[in-house]
Amino acid sequence: MQFSVKVTDYQKNIMLNICDVDLLGKNIVQDELNMNISKSYYGQKLVETEEASILLKKSSIINMVGKEIVSLSVKLGVGSETGIKTISNIPFLIVFKM
């Protein structure tokens, strides 16, 4: 499985933006909500599941979109089922590690 990622340093923290690769460049709309999964925000490089797992574990701030990446984060104990939200049946999750 591949994921599209962008890693940045944000106020001395590692910020990870990651999405399922098939969502990159798409716009998800539901009622008044609109999420643009842009290449500039999520599209720095492609990674496989193993590297995605490492990035999820070491990042402090994580923005993730897609069934596969959200499921992986929950499996790793990085994300929580209770924090998952959806737009047009596409799950997204934001994690802040303290």
Secondary structure, DSSP 8 states (H G I E B T S, - for coil): -EEEEEEEEETTEEEEEEEEGGGTT-EEEETTEEEE--HHHH-SEEEEHHHHHHHHHH-SEEEEESHHHHHHHHHHTSS-GGG-EEETTEEEEEEE--
